[in-house]
Structure formats: C-alpha cells, structure tokens
C-alpha cells in the first residue's frame, strides 16, 4: 500500500476534492493540515516547490495538486495493480 500524504487547508475546495477522490477510491491517506502552522507550510514548500494547497505526495514523490491527482487517476494511477 502506498504512503500518501496531502497538505491541506480547511477552507480549500481543491483539498476537499482531492480527499474525496481518495475516499471514493478507498485509498488511505495522511492529511497534513497547514492552517496557521508556519513550520508545516514551510516544510510543504520545501518539499514541493509550490505555495498552494493541496500538495500531494505518494511514497515521498511529489504528485502535485488536485488537478494533477485527477489526471493521475484518469491514467489509472490510483487503481490497485492487476
């Protein structure tokens, strides 16, 4: 099972869409809320090179944001191996 981390903010609609996709696909994930946490936000920026949320990592590899996640899913990247 892949280790999935997603940096989020409570008010971010893209974060909610990304989490809903993982939930719908029954893919467990670790949510890292950065609301008001400067250190976690800096960690996210250092890891991803981006300042927007969500930022998604699968097994430590940066996937990107919500649109990138949906593109990965469209290619079958969130489906279990056959």
Order of alpha helices (4+ residues) and beta strands (2+ residues): beta-alpha-beta-alpha-beta-beta-alpha
